[in-house]
Amino acid sequence: MKKISIIFSIIAMVIVGVSTASCDSVKSAKLRNDVDSVSYAIGVVQGAGLKQQLPTAPGGSLNVDDLVAGFIAGIKGDSAVLKMTAAEASAYIQEWFPKAQARDADQTKAEGQKFLDENKAKSGVITTESGLQYQVITEGTGEKPAASDKVTVHYTGWLLDGTEFDSSIGKEPASFQLTGVIPGWTEGLQIMPKGSKYIFWIPSDLAYGERGSYNIKANSVLKFEVELLDIEKDTTAVQP
């Protein structure tokens, strides 16, 4: 789970951004002087940069209208308008976010397990003992890497809803030690002969687990298409 202090920072920035973009009182900004202009510019930059965070808030999308109303009430400090004091609002956020994150994580885990249970029954899908699933797109003829080796790959990663979260396509291939990536990659790449292209479905416990990552929710099953381009053997490894 994200720390509450980080959540507060994100909320504060989102409020600044969406309040500028959504509040009726600023739709007709006059920009009469430098202070007006820089105030408007800050709002535009924050709003554009943080708009995408609203739909991914724990528990579902935030209500922008209520968020802006709370911001305006708080900044004016009018007790006749405020429905919560600042202390009450802070306590509510502290309590709500962990619960919402936990509900999201449980739902994501259940959805991921349902997908894996159905996917493993499909033609061409192989499930390993660890639960990793893969399908061969192209079977290469080269050697397979060891866990101690360095590999060079092209890849694309998706969430189960089809959202692409990372890719090397159109860029330089990615090179890394197999011991330095998520367990699903460490295991999966060792199955692939050089020159192969596979699809992997990686259970959350072989990916980012309960902690999630930058743009990956906790307990997410991940899908990758990986092409193994090259292997750099670890010459320091002890030979049998």
Backbone as CSV, one residue per row, in Angstrom:
resi,resn,N_x,N_y,N_z,CA_x,CA_y,CA_z,C_x,C_y,C_z
1,MET,0.825,-1.200,0.000,0.000,0.000,0.000,0.860,1.251,0.000
2,LYS,0.356,2.297,-0.640,1.071,3.566,-0.631,0.946,4.192,0.744
3,LYS,1.979,4.896,1.133,1.936,5.572,2.411,0.918,6.702,2.367
4,ILE,0.291,6.960,3.528,-0.729,7.994,3.592,-0.171,9.354,3.236
5,SER,1.093,9.620,3.612,1.686,10.919,3.293,1.755,11.136,1.792
6,ILE,2.051,10.078,1.028,2.081,10.183,-0.424,0.677,10.418,-0.958
7,ILE,-0.293,9.729,-0.385,-1.680,9.913,-0.799,-2.110,11.356,-0.609
8,PHE,-1.776,11.936,0.541,-2.134,13.330,0.793,-1.507,14.245,-0.238
9,SER,-0.244,13.979,-0.608,0.418,14.818,-1.607,-0.297,14.740,-2.950
10,ILE,-0.668,13.507,-3.344,-1.368,13.325,-4.614,-2.714,14.030,-4.583
11,ILE,-3.447,13.862,-3.478,-4.751,14.508,-3.365,-4.610,16.009,-3.462
12,ALA,-3.609,16.555,-2.772,-3.421,18.007,-2.791,-3.171,18.510,-4.202
13,MET,-2.321,17.792,-4.964,-2.028,18.226,-6.324,-3.228,18.052,-7.231
14,VAL,-3.956,16.946,-7.065,-5.143,16.727,-7.882,-6.173,17.811,-7.631
15,ILE,-6.346,18.186,-6.359,-7.304,19.235,-6.027,-6.942,20.530,-6.726
16,VAL,-5.650,20.895,-6.681,-5.214,22.116,-7.347,-5.535,22.044,-8.841
17,GLY,-5.211,20.893,-9.462,-5.411,20.769,-10.900,-6.870,20.780,-11.301
18,VAL,-7.687,19.936,-10.665,-9.067,19.827,-11.118,-9.892,21.016,-10.676
19,SER,-9.497,21.687,-9.586,-10.258,22.854,-9.180,-10.119,23.947,-10.215
20,THR,-8.931,24.075,-10.793,-8.727,25.073,-11.835,-9.505,24.706,-13.088
21,ALA,-9.516,23.396,-13.423,-10.150,22.963,-14.668,-11.664,22.872,-14.568
22,SER,-12.204,22.652,-13.310,-13.610,22.325,-13.207,-14.478,23.418,-12.584
23,CYS,-13.883,24.300,-11.806,-14.679,25.283,-11.079,-15.290,26.310,-12.027
24,ASP,-16.607,26.547,-11.880,-17.287,27.505,-12.753,-16.659,28.891,-12.683
25,SER,-16.128,29.256,-11.495,-15.638,30.615,-11.311,-14.385,30.906,-12.113
26,VAL,-13.710,29.887,-12.658,-12.484,30.150,-13.410,-12.633,29.814,-14.886
27,LYS,-13.828,29.461,-15.321,-14.009,29.130,-16.726,-13.747,30.340,-17.625
28,SER,-14.032,31.537,-17.084,-13.830,32.742,-17.874,-12.678,33.565,-17.307
29,ALA,-11.550,32.910,-17.045,-10.387,33.600,-16.482,-9.976,34.761,-17.379
30,LYS,-9.722,35.916,-16.744,-9.439,37.136,-17.506,-7.957,37.300,-17.834
31,LEU,-7.092,36.771,-16.966,-5.639,36.916,-17.156,-5.263,38.393,-17.339
32,ARG,-5.677,39.184,-16.371,-5.480,40.623,-16.476,-4.068,41.077,-16.136
33,ASN,-3.294,40.227,-15.444,-1.937,40.606,-15.063,-1.083,39.355,-14.929
34,ASP,0.196,39.545,-14.565,1.129,38.420,-14.474,0.721,37.417,-13.405
35,VAL,0.187,37.900,-12.294,-0.233,36.989,-11.229,-1.405,36.122,-11.700
36,ASP,-2.373,36.744,-12.383,-3.484,35.963,-12.943,-2.964,34.896,-13.904
37,SER,-2.023,35.299,-14.766,-1.519,34.393,-15.799,-0.757,33.220,-15.204
38,VAL,0.121,33.492,-14.218,0.892,32.396,-13.633,-0.025,31.492,-12.807
39,SER,-1.054,32.067,-12.162,-2.013,31.246,-11.422,-2.742,30.296,-12.363
40,TYR,-3.183,30.841,-13.501,-3.882,30.026,-14.502,-2.950,28.967,-15.085
41,ALA,-1.697,29.358,-15.355,-0.717,28.424,-15.928,-0.468,27.245,-14.995
42,ILE,-0.340,27.535,-13.696,-0.137,26.454,-12.721,-1.328,25.502,-12.741
43,GLY,-2.531,26.062,-12.804,-3.717,25.219,-12.854,-3.762,24.330,-14.072
44,VAL,-3.411,24.907,-15.236,-3.421,24.125,-16.470,-2.405,22.990,-16.411
45,VAL,-1.193,23.296,-15.967,-0.140,22.275,-15.902,-0.517,21.164,-14.935
46,GLN,-0.980,21.532,-13.739,-1.364,20.522,-12.749,-2.560,19.707,-13.238
47,GLY,-3.537,20.389,-13.819,-4.724,19.672,-14.284,-4.418,18.687,-15.388
48,ALA,-3.613,19.131,-16.365,-3.271,18.254,-17.481,-2.417,17.079,-17.025
49,GLY,-1.496,17.337,-16.100,-0.586,16.281,-15.663,-1.218,15.262,-14.749
50,LEU,-2.257,15.655,-14.022,-2.818,14.772,-13.005,-4.230,14.271,-13.333
51,LYS,-4.759,14.684,-14.472,-6.101,14.257,-14.868,-6.229,12.737,-14.889
52,GLN,-5.175,12.058,-15.338,-5.232,10.601,-15.479,-5.273,9.888,-14.143
53,GLN,-4.916,10.566,-13.048,-4.914,9.904,-11.751,-6.317,9.774,-11.169
54,LEU,-7.249,10.607,-11.615,-8.595,10.565,-11.042,-9.285,9.215,-11.226
55,PRO,-9.260,8.605,-12.445,-9.959,7.324,-12.607,-9.304,6.173,-11.868
56,THR,-8.051,6.317,-11.424,-7.341,5.211,-10.780,-7.300,5.349,-9.273
57,ALA,-8.064,6.276,-8.713,-8.108,6.416,-7.264,-8.655,5.134,-6.653
58,PRO,-8.148,4.731,-5.479,-8.670,3.521,-4.834,-10.169,3.607,-4.637
59,GLY,-10.847,2.501,-4.928,-12.286,2.470,-4.769,-13.048,2.994,-5.953
60,GLY,-12.362,3.393,-7.007,-13.029,3.911,-8.187,-12.741,5.378,-8.401
61,SER,-13.333,5.940,-9.426,-13.085,7.332,-9.768,-13.551,8.263,-8.657
62,LEU,-12.781,9.320,-8.434,-13.204,10.345,-7.496,-14.307,11.187,-8.121
63,ASN,-15.161,11.724,-7.267,-16.219,12.623,-7.707,-15.625,14.023,-7.825
64,VAL,-15.381,14.474,-9.052,-14.693,15.737,-9.271,-15.488,16.915,-8.719
65,ASP,-16.817,16.899,-8.882,-17.633,18.013,-8.405,-17.519,18.174,-6.888
66,ASP,-17.611,17.039,-6.164,-17.497,17.114,-4.711,-16.082,17.475,-4.281
67,LEU,-15.093,16.981,-5.026,-13.710,17.309,-4.717,-13.480,18.811,-4.815
68,VAL,-13.969,19.416,-5.908,-13.809,20.857,-6.102,-14.597,21.630,-5.055
69,ALA,-15.822,21.150,-4.735,-16.629,21.823,-3.715,-15.914,21.826,-2.370
70,GLY,-15.296,20.700,-2.034,-14.544,20.623,-0.783,-13.344,21.546,-0.774
71,PHE,-12.672,21.617,-1.925,-11.512,22.506,-2.035,-11.908,23.959,-1.817
72,ILE,-12.980,24.379,-2.477,-13.425,25.762,-2.373,-13.874,26.074,-0.945
73,ALA,-14.642,25.144,-0.340,-15.101,25.352,1.028,-13.925,25.455,1.993
74,GLY,-12.928,24.564,1.762,-11.764,24.575,2.650,-10.934,25.837,2.521
75,ILE,-10.740,26.310,1.299,-9.887,27.476,1.105,-10.583,28.761,1.578
76,LYS,-11.936,28.787,1.509,-12.667,29.941,2.020,-12.801,29.889,3.539
77,GLY,-12.829,28.674,4.085,-12.916,28.525,5.534,-14.241,28.975,6.116
78,ASP,-15.297,28.893,5.338,-16.614,29.334,5.784,-17.291,28.188,6.536
79,SER,-17.456,28.342,7.834,-18.025,27.270,8.651,-19.467,26.961,8.268
80,ALA,-20.138,27.933,7.659,-21.531,27.709,7.242,-21.608,26.797,6.022
81,VAL,-20.498,26.707,5.270,-20.456,25.899,4.054,-19.789,24.543,4.297
82,LEU,-18.789,24.520,5.156,-18.029,23.292,5.408,-18.914,22.194,5.983
83,LYS,-18.856,21.007,5.393,-19.583,19.846,5.888,-18.698,18.975,6.775
84,MET,-17.387,19.228,6.731,-16.414,18.585,7.614,-15.380,19.628,7.995
85,THR,-14.886,19.529,9.199,-13.735,20.359,9.546,-12.498,19.756,8.895
86,ALA,-11.411,20.522,8.869,-10.166,20.008,8.286,-9.700,18.767,9.042
87,ALA,-9.862,18.770,10.360,-9.437,17.617,11.156,-10.291,16.395,10.844
88,GLU,-11.609,16.611,10.716,-12.505,15.497,10.381,-12.212,14.951,8.986
89,ALA,-11.947,15.853,8.037,-11.629,15.426,6.672,-10.342,14.612,6.639
90,SER,-9.336,15.082,7.380,-8.060,14.367,7.430,-8.237,12.973,8.009
91,ALA,-9.011,12.874,9.083,-9.247,11.569,9.713,-10.012,10.637,8.771
92,TYR,-10.973,11.210,8.031,-11.758,10.393,7.098,-10.869,9.820,6.003
93,ILE,-9.977,10.657,5.456,-9.060,10.203,4.404,-8.137,9.112,4.939
94,GLN,-7.608,9.333,6.145,-6.691,8.363,6.746,-7.352,7.003,6.892
95,GLU,-8.640,7.005,7.199,-9.358,5.744,7.392,-9.814,5.133,6.077
96,TRP,-10.249,5.976,5.137,-10.874,5.474,3.907,-9.894,4.868,2.927
97,PHE,-8.755,5.516,2.709,-7.848,5.060,1.660,-7.306,3.641,1.882
98,PRO,-6.822,3.303,3.079,-6.355,1.913,3.260,-7.447,0.881,3.008
99,LYS,-8.685,1.172,3.441,-9.783,0.235,3.223,-10.097,0.103,1.737
100,ALA,-10.112,1.245,1.036,-10.398,1.215,-0.404,-9.305,0.476,-1.163
101,GLN,-8.057,0.704,-0.778,-6.944,0.000,-1.425,-7.032,-1.505,-1.191
102,ALA,-7.400,-1.893,0.031,-7.524,-3.315,0.340,-8.645,-3.954,-0.475
103,ARG,-9.770,-3.252,-0.617,-10.878,-3.780,-1.428,-10.456,-3.917,-2.889
104,ASP,-9.753,-2.912,-3.399,-9.272,-2.976,-4.776,-8.331,-4.154,-4.977
105,ALA,-7.420,-4.339,-4.014,-6.440,-5.420,-4.122,-7.118,-6.783,-4.107
106,ASP,-8.125,-6.944,-3.245,-8.858,-8.214,-3.179,-9.600,-8.480,-4.481
107,GLN,-10.223,-7.440,-5.030,-10.962,-7.600,-6.290,-10.017,-7.940,-7.440
108,THR,-8.873,-7.241,-7.497,-7.885,-7.505,-8.546,-7.354,-8.931,-8.452
109,LYS,-7.130,-9.392,-7.225,-6.632,-10.759,-7.027,-7.652,-11.788,-7.497
110,ALA,-8.925,-11.585,-7.157,-9.972,-12.524,-7.562,-10.133,-12.541,-9.079
111,GLU,-10.105,-11.370,-9.692,-10.224,-11.289,-11.152,-9.044,-11.964,-11.836
112,GLY,-7.853,-11.764,-11.288,-6.661,-12.376,-11.865,-6.688,-13.892,-11.776
113,GLN,-7.133,-14.417,-10.633,-7.189,-15.864,-10.465,-8.230,-16.475,-11.394
114,LYS,-9.352,-15.794,-11.554,-10.392,-16.270,-12.477,-9.846,-16.330,-13.901
115,PHE,-9.112,-15.308,-14.292,-8.522,-15.294,-15.635,-7.550,-16.455,-15.808
116,LEU,-6.665,-16.657,-14.846,-5.661,-17.714,-14.965,-6.310,-19.093,-15.019
117,ASP,-7.356,-19.295,-14.224,-8.056,-20.586,-14.224,-8.665,-20.869,-15.596
118,GLU,-9.212,-19.843,-16.231,-9.810,-20.017,-17.551,-8.749,-20.105,-18.644
119,ASN,-7.697,-19.331,-18.503,-6.670,-19.256,-19.543,-5.890,-20.557,-19.683
120,LYS,-5.658,-21.240,-18.557,-4.826,-22.450,-18.608,-5.495,-23.589,-19.384
121,ALA,-6.803,-23.463,-19.560,-7.530,-24.503,-20.301,-7.518,-24.265,-21.809
122,LYS,-6.976,-23.134,-22.236,-6.969,-22.800,-23.657,-5.879,-23.559,-24.402
123,SER,-6.144,-23.849,-25.655,-5.190,-24.589,-26.485,-3.883,-23.816,-26.624
124,GLY,-2.766,-24.488,-26.412,-1.453,-23.889,-26.591,-0.892,-23.213,-25.368
125,VAL,-1.691,-23.080,-24.318,-1.220,-22.427,-23.086,-0.645,-23.488,-22.153
126,ILE,0.581,-23.259,-21.711,1.273,-24.186,-20.813,1.420,-23.520,-19.452
127,THR,1.134,-24.273,-18.391,1.254,-23.752,-17.036,2.375,-24.493,-16.317
128,THR,3.319,-23.758,-15.757,4.430,-24.366,-15.033,4.020,-24.659,-13.592
129,GLU,4.894,-25.332,-12.860,4.607,-25.691,-11.473,4.387,-24.451,-10.608
130,SER,5.061,-23.365,-10.928,4.935,-22.137,-10.135,3.630,-21.397,-10.403
131,GLY,2.954,-21.738,-11.500,1.734,-21.040,-11.887,1.931,-20.111,-13.071
132,LEU,3.174,-19.926,-13.500,3.450,-19.128,-14.693,2.808,-19.783,-15.911
133,GLN,2.176,-18.983,-16.752,1.565,-19.497,-17.979,2.251,-18.882,-19.192
134,TYR,2.413,-19.691,-20.235,3.026,-19.149,-21.449,2.504,-19.866,-22.684
135,GLN,2.697,-19.180,-23.813,2.318,-19.722,-25.118,3.425,-19.395,-26.101
136,VAL,3.803,-20.356,-26.900,4.873,-20.164,-27.878,4.299,-19.521,-29.132
137,ILE,4.863,-18.385,-29.502,4.501,-17.729,-30.765,5.495,-18.161,-31.850
138,THR,6.779,-18.062,-31.515,7.853,-18.527,-32.396,8.863,-19.264,-31.539
139,GLU,9.217,-20.474,-31.941,10.204,-21.257,-31.189,11.566,-21.123,-31.850
140,GLY,12.493,-20.523,-31.127,13.845,-20.360,-31.646,14.643,-21.651,-31.596
141,THR,15.837,-21.593,-32.155,16.694,-22.790,-32.219,17.981,-22.622,-31.425
142,GLY,18.146,-21.472,-30.766,19.371,-21.222,-30.023,19.349,-21.835,-28.636
143,GLU,20.390,-21.523,-27.873,20.480,-22.031,-26.508,19.537,-21.257,-25.592
144,LYS,19.338,-21.801,-24.405,18.504,-21.143,-23.407,19.389,-20.453,-22.369
145,PRO,18.959,-19.314,-21.853,19.773,-18.639,-20.837,19.669,-19.325,-19.484
146,ALA,20.706,-19.133,-18.687,20.679,-19.544,-17.284,20.310,-18.329,-16.442
147,ALA,19.919,-18.577,-15.203,19.501,-17.484,-14.331,20.608,-16.463,-14.126
148,SER,21.851,-16.886,-14.242,22.987,-15.992,-14.010,23.371,-15.180,-15.246
149,ASP,22.718,-15.440,-16.388,23.089,-14.774,-17.636,22.410,-13.414,-17.787
150,LYS,22.938,-12.654,-18.749,22.330,-11.398,-19.149,21.636,-11.624,-20.481
151,VAL,20.447,-11.075,-20.646,19.692,-11.283,-21.883,19.336,-9.935,-22.509
152,THR,19.078,-9.983,-23.806,18.588,-8.816,-24.545,17.266,-9.194,-25.191
153,VAL,16.234,-8.386,-24.956,14.888,-8.734,-25.412,14.162,-7.515,-25.960
154,HIS,13.154,-7.784,-26.762,12.102,-6.825,-27.039,10.858,-7.342,-26.325
155,TYR,10.056,-6.437,-25.796,8.893,-6.875,-25.021,7.807,-5.807,-25.023
156,THR,6.601,-6.248,-24.729,5.481,-5.355,-24.432,4.710,-5.964,-23.273
157,GLY,4.286,-5.118,-22.333,3.526,-5.591,-21.184,2.151,-4.961,-21.118
158,TRP,1.148,-5.781,-20.764,-0.234,-5.309,-20.655,-0.840,-5.729,-19.325
159,LEU,-1.796,-4.953,-18.848,-2.687,-5.390,-17.789,-3.765,-6.259,-18.422
160,LEU,-4.526,-6.959,-17.601,-5.544,-7.865,-18.149,-6.662,-7.128,-18.865
161,ASP,-6.834,-5.835,-18.594,-7.866,-5.087,-19.310,-7.382,-4.574,-20.660
162,GLY,-6.148,-4.948,-21.036,-5.604,-4.551,-22.326,-4.772,-3.289,-22.299
163,THR,-4.654,-2.645,-21.141,-3.846,-1.435,-21.021,-2.365,-1.770,-21.141
164,GLU,-1.686,-1.145,-22.085,-0.243,-1.335,-22.230,0.478,-0.446,-21.220
165,PHE,1.319,-1.045,-20.380,1.998,-0.251,-19.357,3.496,-0.103,-19.603
166,ASP,4.051,-0.879,-20.521,5.480,-0.752,-20.809,5.794,-1.485,-22.107
167,SER,6.797,-0.989,-22.841,7.190,-1.631,-24.089,8.558,-1.129,-24.532
168,SER,9.309,-2.006,-25.172,10.586,-1.614,-25.783,10.446,-1.455,-27.292
169,ILE,9.271,-1.750,-27.829,9.065,-1.685,-29.274,9.220,-0.238,-29.750
170,GLY,10.004,-0.060,-30.819,10.300,1.274,-31.313,11.446,1.936,-30.591
171,LYS,12.049,1.214,-29.638,13.188,1.728,-28.889,14.336,0.715,-28.995
172,GLU,15.412,0.991,-28.282,16.496,0.014,-28.191,16.023,-1.195,-27.395
173,PRO,16.452,-2.406,-27.763,16.089,-3.575,-26.959,16.557,-3.418,-25.521
174,ALA,15.887,-4.097,-24.613,16.234,-4.040,-23.195,17.219,-5.155,-22.862
175,SER,18.251,-4.822,-22.080,19.242,-5.807,-21.628,19.281,-5.793,-20.107
176,PHE,19.321,-6.978,-19.508,19.315,-7.051,-18.049,19.763,-8.431,-17.587
177,GLN,20.216,-8.486,-16.342,20.533,-9.765,-15.706,19.224,-10.445,-15.325
178,LEU,19.131,-11.732,-15.553,17.897,-12.447,-15.232,17.617,-12.484,-13.737
179,THR,18.651,-12.295,-12.925,18.440,-12.272,-11.481,17.902,-10.928,-11.009
180,GLY,17.837,-9.939,-11.892,17.454,-8.599,-11.482,16.054,-8.177,-11.886
181,VAL,15.208,-9.136,-12.278,13.854,-8.811,-12.726,12.837,-9.594,-11.895
182,ILE,11.562,-9.402,-12.180,10.527,-10.102,-11.418,10.659,-11.618,-11.621
183,PRO,10.251,-12.420,-10.634,10.424,-13.874,-10.715,9.815,-14.504,-11.965
184,GLY,8.689,-13.981,-12.427,8.066,-14.536,-13.628,8.951,-14.410,-14.854
185,TRP,9.694,-13.313,-14.943,10.650,-13.139,-16.047,11.865,-14.044,-15.862
186,THR,12.365,-14.130,-14.650,13.530,-14.984,-14.395,13.237,-16.424,-14.783
187,GLU,12.059,-16.906,-14.418,11.668,-18.270,-14.778,11.371,-18.387,-16.264
188,GLY,10.558,-17.469,-16.776,10.081,-17.589,-18.149,11.169,-17.503,-19.191
189,LEU,12.103,-16.586,-19.029,13.168,-16.428,-20.031,14.057,-17.660,-20.105
190,GLN,14.183,-18.405,-19.001,15.011,-19.617,-19.024,14.354,-20.749,-19.804
191,ILE,13.063,-20.626,-20.081,12.354,-21.628,-20.886,12.589,-21.382,-22.376
192,MET,12.933,-20.161,-22.744,12.966,-19.738,-24.147,14.332,-19.991,-24.802
193,PRO,14.390,-20.690,-25.918,15.617,-20.717,-26.717,15.822,-19.352,-27.389
194,LYS,17.047,-18.995,-27.603,17.352,-17.737,-28.293,16.641,-17.705,-29.648
195,GLY,16.053,-16.563,-29.971,15.300,-16.416,-31.212,13.814,-16.667,-31.055
196,SER,13.381,-17.009,-29.845,11.974,-17.308,-29.594,11.176,-16.047,-29.289
197,LYS,9.868,-16.162,-29.502,8.928,-15.147,-29.054,7.798,-15.875,-28.325
198,TYR,7.585,-15.517,-27.068,6.559,-16.143,-26.242,5.606,-15.073,-25.705
199,ILE,4.409,-15.527,-25.334,3.514,-14.728,-24.505,3.520,-15.343,-23.109
200,PHE,3.673,-14.501,-22.101,3.641,-14.937,-20.707,2.470,-14.280,-19.988
201,TRP,1.798,-15.057,-19.143,0.824,-14.520,-18.200,1.396,-14.785,-16.816
202,ILE,1.712,-13.737,-16.115,2.476,-13.857,-14.875,1.576,-13.593,-13.678
203,PRO,1.364,-14.594,-12.809,0.562,-14.378,-11.595,1.181,-13.278,-10.735
204,SER,0.358,-12.644,-9.941,0.832,-11.499,-9.167,1.976,-11.851,-8.227
205,ASP,1.970,-13.083,-7.670,3.044,-13.442,-6.737,4.373,-13.660,-7.459
206,LEU,4.355,-13.746,-8.796,5.590,-13.824,-9.578,5.879,-12.488,-10.265
207,ALA,5.055,-11.475,-9.931,5.234,-10.128,-10.513,5.483,-9.143,-9.374
208,TYR,4.538,-8.220,-9.140,4.746,-7.185,-8.129,3.922,-7.400,-6.871
209,GLY,3.180,-8.507,-6.820,2.518,-8.924,-5.604,1.615,-7.884,-4.973
210,GLU,1.591,-7.873,-3.650,0.702,-6.994,-2.898,1.156,-5.540,-2.903
211,ARG,2.413,-5.294,-3.262,2.909,-3.909,-3.246,2.567,-3.149,-4.526
212,GLY,2.350,-3.884,-5.631,2.112,-3.220,-6.900,3.352,-2.476,-7.365
213,SER,3.168,-1.617,-8.336,4.270,-0.821,-8.867,3.706,0.513,-9.337
214,TYR,4.534,1.299,-10.017,4.170,2.663,-10.398,2.788,2.760,-11.030
215,ASN,2.547,2.002,-12.068,1.250,2.054,-12.747,0.585,0.677,-12.795
216,ILE,0.918,-0.158,-11.801,0.366,-1.507,-11.716,-0.258,-1.696,-10.344
217,LYS,-1.533,-2.041,-10.315,-2.223,-2.228,-9.049,-1.694,-3.452,-8.307
218,ALA,-1.867,-3.446,-6.996,-1.527,-4.604,-6.184,-2.286,-5.833,-6.674
219,ASN,-1.604,-6.977,-6.644,-2.182,-8.288,-6.997,-2.548,-8.433,-8.471
220,SER,-1.917,-7.641,-9.333,-2.235,-7.701,-10.762,-1.535,-8.865,-11.463
221,VAL,-2.291,-9.593,-12.291,-1.723,-10.550,-13.242,-1.265,-9.745,-14.456
222,LEU,-0.060,-10.035,-14.955,0.501,-9.284,-16.073,0.672,-10.174,-17.294
223,LYS,0.476,-9.577,-18.466,0.696,-10.271,-19.736,1.869,-9.613,-20.450
224,PHE,2.802,-10.441,-20.927,3.948,-9.941,-21.676,4.119,-10.724,-22.969
225,GLU,4.480,-10.017,-24.029,5.012,-10.662,-25.228,6.499,-10.371,-25.242
226,VAL,7.308,-11.425,-25.275,8.757,-11.280,-25.139,9.458,-11.997,-26.284
227,GLU,10.404,-11.310,-26.911,11.253,-11.909,-27.941,12.689,-11.930,-27.426
228,LEU,13.277,-13.117,-27.334,14.642,-13.259,-26.829,15.627,-13.090,-27.978
229,LEU,16.347,-11.969,-27.960,17.241,-11.623,-29.062,18.659,-12.131,-28.869
230,ASP,19.137,-12.081,-27.628,20.540,-12.445,-27.409,20.749,-12.875,-25.970
231,ILE,21.803,-13.633,-25.762,22.186,-14.109,-24.435,23.665,-13.824,-24.220
232,GLU,23.991,-13.228,-23.104,25.395,-13.016,-22.731,25.692,-13.911,-21.539
233,LYS,26.461,-14.954,-21.792,26.709,-15.948,-20.758,27.531,-15.354,-19.633
234,ASP,27.251,-15.818,-18.434,28.030,-15.426,-17.261,29.268,-16.307,-17.178
235,THR,30.392,-15.754,-17.569,31.641,-16.535,-17.616,32.217,-16.791,-16.228
236,THR,31.666,-16.113,-15.216,32.185,-16.343,-13.851,31.461,-17.480,-13.163
237,ALA,30.361,-17.968,-13.767,29.612,-19.046,-13.140,30.447,-20.318,-13.104
238,VAL,30.289,-21.072,-12.019,31.033,-22.325,-11.863,30.463,-23.366,-12.819
239,GLN,31.319,-23.932,-13.636,30.878,-24.951,-14.589,30.837,-26.327,-13.934
240,PRO,29.873,-27.151,-14.264,29.760,-28.497,-13.668,30.897,-29.405,-14.122
